């Protein structure tokens, strides 16, 4: 058994620690913060086998350009000639085609289905009550154009063997009779599920610390020492960490950490916002995706979490209230009896989704560092794909055959 150092304490890092510990390895997790401030806690909490179409898809370029001129739009790229953004943009353009979408469908579906099963297994373990609900997700649309797009997704999903259907507005009303709807209909992604991200993260932390896994908070990596093709030491200020094997699971901070090992990882941070509102009536039982608005709504922890936007920019601490206002104003257009108030800045969570240029995560061994496994770039699906990624990382380090083919996710692609 090996001594493993995981850099990053989000859902991918903690899931990797969980499965590595279960496999008998000695594990340490480093995180630059106190862990409760990372992207995983503010996630929409959706487990999404339905999301087999990557962000890099036909039509996204034209749609993205249109959205850039709307201050409340769900997608924005801050114009810049920074080499990282230019490189990312060129690769995105290269992959935004039907062939890439077709090749990505099965790998993404398999990865999400594996993760869903692992969530189901995890929910059966003592101390892992995280409100897992397998009611599916309703992808609600208001326009004929969106209806056609959803129908296309459903048809392709059914060809792949997934359980999806197009519902009328009345069909949707029967599923949640206490919700008013102003929609044409919805795609019901019946293989999807949802849970409470904070409860998942806290359950993992409790288990790991009780099991003797070292969770080192406030340990920002400042230097990584290499010799030949191996990592030898990791520095967090004056502290030194050594291990047999290393896992890079630092989300949007991955390019900067990888650079310390003379490795390039092409991804950009996509800022998203979320906020909670109480919902004592419990009118919503099935999460919703508002198609045209690109907003996610999830019943969670006795309330409702509203989340959305994708701002591709450098990591920053700005809160764009116009984007948040866009989320707030879109909700009653679909659900007239849900009227979230514009939250105060202090009540708005924001995080950075590590978005690869082709929309696929990076999962696999580094070709430049023999003792490094890369696990990052999950975009908006980090929480959904956390357990699957952690399990695959453990299998790689334990030199076992992986549950699914991970070649499409190779970090060197």
C-alpha positions as CSV (number, residue, x, y, z in Angstrom):
1,X,0.0,0.0,0.0
2,X,1.2,3.5,-0.8
3,X,1.4,6.9,0.9
4,X,-0.8,9.3,-1.1
5,X,-0.9,13.1,-1.1
6,X,-4.1,14.6,-2.6
7,X,-3.9,18.3,-3.5
8,X,-7.4,19.7,-3.2
9,X,-10.2,19.1,-0.8
10,X,-13.3,19.5,-3.0
11,X,-15.6,16.7,-3.9
12,X,-13.1,15.1,-6.2
13,X,-10.3,15.3,-3.7
14,X,-12.4,13.9,-0.8
15,X,-13.9,11.2,-2.9
16,X,-10.4,10.1,-4.0
17,X,-9.4,10.1,-0.3
18,X,-12.4,8.0,0.5
19,X,-11.8,5.3,-2.0
20,X,-8.1,5.3,-1.6
21,X,-8.5,4.8,2.2
22,X,-11.0,2.0,1.5
23,X,-8.3,0.4,-0.6
24,X,-5.8,0.4,2.2
25,X,-3.7,3.4,1.3
26,X,-2.4,6.0,3.7
27,X,-3.9,9.3,2.6
28,X,-3.3,13.0,3.3
29,X,-5.4,15.8,1.8
30,X,-4.1,19.4,1.4
31,X,-6.4,22.3,0.9
32,X,-5.6,26.0,0.5
33,X,-8.7,27.0,2.6
34,X,-10.8,25.5,5.3
35,X,-12.6,23.3,2.7
36,X,-16.0,24.8,3.5
37,X,-15.2,27.6,1.0
38,X,-14.7,25.5,-2.0
39,X,-16.9,25.1,-5.1
40,X,-18.5,21.8,-4.0
41,X,-20.5,23.3,-1.2
42,X,-22.4,25.8,-3.4
43,X,-23.2,23.3,-6.2
44,X,-26.8,22.8,-7.5
45,X,-26.6,19.2,-6.1
46,X,-27.7,17.5,-9.3
47,X,-26.5,14.1,-10.4
48,X,-26.8,14.2,-14.2
49,X,-26.5,11.2,-16.5
50,X,-28.6,13.3,-18.8
51,X,-25.6,15.7,-19.4
52,X,-23.9,13.7,-22.0
53,X,-23.6,16.7,-24.3
54,X,-20.4,18.6,-23.6
55,X,-20.2,22.4,-23.3
56,X,-18.3,22.4,-26.6
57,X,-21.2,21.8,-28.9
58,X,-22.6,23.2,-32.2
59,X,-24.4,26.5,-31.7
60,X,-22.7,27.4,-28.4
61,X,-20.3,29.8,-30.1
62,X,-23.1,31.8,-31.7
63,X,-25.3,31.7,-28.6
64,X,-22.3,32.7,-26.4
65,X,-21.7,35.8,-28.6
66,X,-25.4,36.8,-28.3
67,X,-25.3,36.4,-24.6
68,X,-22.1,38.5,-24.2
69,X,-24.1,41.7,-25.0
70,X,-26.7,41.0,-22.2
71,X,-25.6,42.0,-18.7
72,X,-28.1,39.5,-17.2
73,X,-27.3,36.6,-19.5
74,X,-26.2,33.2,-18.1
75,X,-23.0,33.1,-20.1
76,X,-20.1,35.6,-20.4
77,X,-16.5,35.6,-21.5
78,X,-14.5,38.6,-20.4
79,X,-12.6,39.7,-23.5
80,X,-8.9,39.3,-23.0
81,X,-5.7,38.6,-25.0
82,X,-4.4,36.5,-22.1
83,X,-2.6,33.5,-23.7
84,X,-4.5,31.0,-21.5
85,X,-7.9,32.3,-22.6
86,X,-6.9,32.5,-26.2
87,X,-5.6,28.9,-26.1
88,X,-8.8,27.8,-24.4
89,X,-10.9,29.6,-26.9
90,X,-9.2,28.1,-29.9
91,X,-9.5,24.6,-28.6
92,X,-13.2,25.2,-27.7
93,X,-13.8,26.3,-31.3
94,X,-12.0,23.2,-32.6
95,X,-14.3,20.9,-30.5
96,X,-17.6,22.7,-31.0
97,X,-18.9,20.3,-33.6
98,X,-21.2,17.3,-34.1
99,X,-18.4,14.8,-34.3
100,X,-17.1,15.7,-30.8
101,X,-20.5,15.7,-29.3
102,X,-21.2,12.2,-30.7
103,X,-17.8,10.8,-29.5
104,X,-18.3,12.3,-26.0
105,X,-21.9,11.0,-25.4
106,X,-21.1,7.5,-24.2
107,X,-18.0,8.3,-22.1
108,X,-19.9,11.2,-20.3
109,X,-23.0,9.0,-19.8
110,X,-21.0,6.1,-18.4
111,X,-19.1,8.3,-16.0
112,X,-22.3,9.9,-14.7
113,X,-24.1,6.6,-14.4
114,X,-21.1,5.2,-12.4
115,X,-21.2,8.2,-10.1
116,X,-24.9,7.9,-9.6
117,X,-24.5,4.2,-8.5
118,X,-21.7,5.1,-6.2
119,X,-23.9,7.8,-4.6
120,X,-26.6,5.2,-4.1
121,X,-24.1,2.9,-2.4
122,X,-22.7,5.7,-0.3
123,X,-26.1,6.7,0.9
124,X,-26.5,3.3,2.4
125,X,-23.4,3.7,4.6
126,X,-23.8,4.8,8.3
127,X,-23.4,8.6,8.7
128,X,-24.1,9.4,5.0
129,X,-27.6,10.8,5.0
130,X,-27.3,13.5,2.3
131,X,-31.0,13.7,1.1
132,X,-30.4,11.6,-2.0
133,X,-33.6,11.7,-4.1
134,X,-34.0,9.8,-7.4
135,X,-37.0,11.8,-8.8
136,X,-35.2,12.8,-12.0
137,X,-34.9,16.4,-13.2
138,X,-37.4,18.5,-15.3
139,X,-35.8,20.5,-18.0
140,X,-38.5,23.1,-18.6
141,X,-38.9,25.0,-21.8
142,X,-41.1,28.0,-22.9
143,X,-40.3,28.2,-26.6
144,X,-40.7,25.9,-29.6
145,X,-37.0,26.2,-30.4
146,X,-36.0,24.9,-27.0
147,X,-38.7,22.2,-27.2
148,X,-37.1,21.0,-30.4
149,X,-33.6,21.0,-28.8
150,X,-34.9,19.0,-25.8
151,X,-36.7,16.6,-28.0
152,X,-33.5,15.9,-29.9
153,X,-31.6,15.3,-26.6
154,X,-34.4,12.9,-25.4
155,X,-34.3,11.0,-28.7
156,X,-30.5,10.6,-28.6
157,X,-30.7,9.6,-24.9
158,X,-33.3,7.0,-25.6
159,X,-31.1,5.6,-28.3
160,X,-28.3,5.3,-25.7
161,X,-30.7,3.4,-23.4
162,X,-31.5,6.2,-21.0
163,X,-34.9,6.8,-19.4
164,X,-36.2,10.2,-20.7
165,X,-39.4,11.6,-22.0
166,X,-41.0,14.8,-23.2
167,X,-43.8,15.9,-21.0
168,X,-46.6,18.5,-21.6
169,X,-47.2,21.3,-19.1
170,X,-50.1,19.3,-17.7
171,X,-47.9,16.2,-17.3
172,X,-45.5,18.3,-15.2
173,X,-48.3,19.8,-13.2
174,X,-49.4,16.3,-12.1
175,X,-45.9,15.6,-10.8
176,X,-45.9,18.7,-8.6
177,X,-49.5,19.9,-8.1
178,X,-48.6,22.7,-5.8
179,X,-46.4,24.5,-8.3
180,X,-47.8,26.9,-10.9
181,X,-46.2,26.5,-14.3
182,X,-46.0,28.8,-17.3
183,X,-44.1,26.5,-19.7
184,X,-44.8,24.6,-23.0
185,X,-43.5,21.4,-21.4
186,X,-40.3,19.7,-20.1
187,X,-37.9,16.9,-20.7
188,X,-38.0,14.5,-17.8
189,X,-34.5,13.2,-17.2
190,X,-35.7,10.2,-15.1
191,X,-32.2,8.7,-14.6
192,X,-31.0,11.9,-12.8
193,X,-31.1,12.5,-9.1
194,X,-30.2,15.2,-6.5
195,X,-28.8,15.6,-3.1
196,X,-27.5,18.2,-0.6
197,X,-23.8,19.0,-1.5
198,X,-23.0,20.4,2.0
199,X,-24.3,17.2,3.6
200,X,-22.2,15.1,1.2
201,X,-19.1,17.1,1.9
202,X,-19.5,17.1,5.7
203,X,-20.3,13.4,5.7
204,X,-17.1,12.7,3.8
205,X,-15.0,14.9,6.1
206,X,-16.4,13.3,9.2
207,X,-15.7,9.8,7.8
208,X,-12.2,10.6,6.7
209,X,-11.1,12.3,9.9
210,X,-12.6,9.6,12.0
211,X,-10.8,7.0,9.8
212,X,-7.4,8.7,10.4
213,X,-7.0,10.4,7.1
214,X,-5.1,13.6,7.5
215,X,-7.0,16.7,6.4
216,X,-4.6,19.6,6.3
217,X,-6.5,22.9,6.0
218,X,-5.1,26.3,5.1
219,X,-2.2,24.7,3.3
220,X,-1.7,26.5,0.0
221,X,0.9,24.9,-2.2
222,X,3.7,27.3,-2.9
223,X,6.3,25.0,-4.6
224,X,6.6,21.5,-6.0
225,X,9.9,19.8,-6.4
226,X,10.6,17.2,-9.1
227,X,13.4,15.0,-10.0
228,X,13.5,13.3,-13.4
229,X,9.9,12.2,-14.2
230,X,8.8,12.1,-10.5
231,X,7.4,14.5,-8.0
232,X,9.6,14.4,-4.9
233,X,8.2,17.0,-2.5
234,X,5.4,19.5,-2.1
235,X,5.8,22.7,-0.1
236,X,3.1,24.7,1.6
237,X,5.1,27.7,2.8
238,X,7.8,26.2,5.1
239,X,6.0,22.8,5.5
240,X,7.2,19.9,3.4
241,X,5.0,17.0,2.3
242,X,6.3,13.8,0.7
243,X,4.4,10.8,-0.7
244,X,4.7,7.9,-3.1
245,X,1.9,9.0,-5.3
246,X,0.2,12.4,-5.8
247,X,-3.3,13.4,-6.9
248,X,-4.0,16.8,-8.5
249,X,-7.6,17.7,-7.7
250,X,-7.5,21.5,-7.4
251,X,-10.3,22.4,-9.7
252,X,-9.9,25.9,-11.3
253,X,-6.5,26.3,-9.6
254,X,-5.2,23.3,-11.4
255,X,-3.3,25.1,-14.2
256,X,-1.3,27.1,-11.6
257,X,-0.4,24.1,-9.6
258,X,0.4,22.0,-12.7
259,X,2.7,24.7,-13.8
260,X,4.8,24.1,-10.7
261,X,5.4,20.6,-12.1
262,X,6.1,21.9,-15.6
263,X,2.8,20.5,-16.8
264,X,0.1,22.4,-18.9
265,X,-3.6,21.9,-18.2
266,X,-6.0,23.7,-20.5
267,X,-9.0,24.9,-18.4
268,X,-10.6,28.2,-17.5
269,X,-12.5,29.1,-14.3
270,X,-16.2,29.5,-15.0
271,X,-17.8,31.5,-12.1
272,X,-21.2,30.5,-11.0
273,X,-23.6,31.9,-8.4
274,X,-26.1,30.3,-6.1
275,X,-28.3,31.3,-3.1
276,X,-30.8,29.7,-0.8
277,X,-34.3,30.6,0.1
278,X,-36.6,28.9,2.7
279,X,-39.5,26.9,1.3
280,X,-41.7,25.8,4.2
281,X,-44.5,24.7,1.9
282,X,-42.2,22.1,0.2
283,X,-43.9,22.7,-3.1
284,X,-41.0,21.6,-5.2
285,X,-39.9,17.9,-5.1
286,X,-38.2,17.6,-8.5
287,X,-35.3,19.9,-9.4
288,X,-35.8,22.1,-12.5
289,X,-33.5,23.3,-15.2
290,X,-34.9,26.4,-17.0
291,X,-33.8,25.8,-20.5
292,X,-33.7,29.2,-22.1
293,X,-32.5,31.0,-18.9
294,X,-29.9,28.3,-18.0
295,X,-30.9,28.4,-14.4
296,X,-31.0,25.4,-12.0
297,X,-33.5,25.1,-9.1
298,X,-33.0,22.4,-6.5
299,X,-35.1,21.6,-3.4
300,X,-32.5,21.2,-0.7
301,X,-32.1,21.3,3.1
302,X,-35.7,22.4,3.6
303,X,-35.4,25.3,1.1
304,X,-34.6,25.9,-2.5
305,X,-31.2,26.6,-4.0
306,X,-31.2,28.8,-7.1
307,X,-28.0,28.7,-9.2
308,X,-26.7,29.7,-12.6
309,X,-24.4,31.7,-14.8
310,X,-21.0,30.9,-16.4
311,X,-18.5,33.7,-16.4
312,X,-15.2,32.7,-18.0
313,X,-12.6,35.0,-16.5
314,X,-9.6,35.0,-14.2
315,X,-10.2,33.9,-10.6
316,X,-11.6,37.0,-8.8
317,X,-13.7,38.0,-5.9
318,X,-16.2,40.2,-7.8
319,X,-20.0,39.5,-7.5
320,X,-21.8,40.6,-10.6
321,X,-25.3,41.6,-9.2
322,X,-26.7,41.9,-12.7
323,X,-26.0,38.2,-13.3
324,X,-27.6,37.3,-10.0
325,X,-30.6,39.5,-10.9
326,X,-30.9,37.6,-14.2
327,X,-31.3,34.4,-12.2
328,X,-33.9,35.9,-9.9
329,X,-36.0,37.5,-12.7
330,X,-36.0,34.3,-14.8
331,X,-37.7,32.1,-12.1
332,X,-41.3,33.4,-12.0
333,X,-41.4,33.4,-15.8
334,X,-41.4,29.6,-15.6
335,X,-42.8,29.1,-12.1
336,X,-45.2,32.0,-11.3
337,X,-45.6,31.2,-7.6
338,X,-41.9,31.1,-6.9
339,X,-40.6,34.7,-6.4
340,X,-37.1,34.6,-5.0
341,X,-35.9,38.0,-3.7
342,X,-32.7,39.5,-4.9
343,X,-30.3,38.4,-2.1
344,X,-27.8,40.7,-0.4
345,X,-24.2,40.2,-1.5
346,X,-23.3,38.5,1.8
347,X,-25.9,35.8,1.0
348,X,-24.6,35.0,-2.5
349,X,-22.3,32.1,-2.9
350,X,-19.9,32.0,-5.8
351,X,-17.4,29.4,-7.0
352,X,-15.3,28.6,-10.0
353,X,-16.1,25.6,-12.2
354,X,-13.0,24.2,-13.8
355,X,-14.0,24.2,-17.4
356,X,-11.9,22.2,-20.0
357,X,-12.0,23.5,-23.6
358,X,-13.7,20.3,-24.9
359,X,-16.1,19.9,-22.0
360,X,-14.6,16.6,-20.7
361,X,-12.9,16.2,-17.4
362,X,-9.2,15.3,-17.1
363,X,-8.9,11.9,-15.3
364,X,-5.8,9.8,-15.7
365,X,-2.1,9.4,-15.1
366,X,0.2,12.2,-16.2
367,X,2.5,11.3,-19.0
368,X,5.2,13.7,-17.7
369,X,5.1,12.8,-14.0
370,X,5.1,9.0,-13.3
371,X,3.7,9.4,-9.8
372,X,0.9,11.9,-10.5
373,X,-2.8,11.2,-11.2
374,X,-4.8,14.2,-12.6
375,X,-8.4,14.6,-11.6
376,X,-9.8,18.0,-12.6
377,X,-11.7,19.9,-15.3
378,X,-15.2,18.7,-14.4
379,X,-16.9,22.0,-15.3
380,X,-20.5,22.2,-13.9
381,X,-20.5,18.4,-13.2
382,X,-18.0,18.3,-10.4
383,X,-20.5,17.3,-7.7
384,X,-22.2,14.8,-10.1
385,X,-18.9,13.2,-11.1
386,X,-17.0,13.3,-7.8
387,X,-17.5,9.7,-6.5
388,X,-16.8,8.2,-10.0
389,X,-13.7,10.2,-10.3
390,X,-12.5,9.3,-6.8
391,X,-13.1,5.6,-7.5
392,X,-11.2,5.7,-10.8
393,X,-8.3,7.6,-9.1
394,X,-8.1,4.8,-6.5
395,X,-8.2,2.1,-9.2
396,X,-5.4,3.8,-11.1
397,X,-3.2,4.2,-8.0
398,X,-4.0,0.6,-6.9
399,X,-3.1,-0.6,-10.4
400,X,-6.6,-2.1,-10.9
401,X,-8.6,-2.3,-14.1
402,X,-10.8,0.8,-14.2
403,X,-14.6,0.3,-14.0
404,X,-15.0,2.3,-17.3
405,X,-12.8,3.2,-20.1
406,X,-11.0,6.5,-19.2
407,X,-9.1,7.0,-22.4
408,X,-11.5,9.9,-23.5
409,X,-10.5,11.7,-20.3
410,X,-6.8,11.4,-20.7
411,X,-5.0,14.5,-19.4
412,X,-2.6,14.5,-22.3
413,X,-5.3,14.7,-25.0
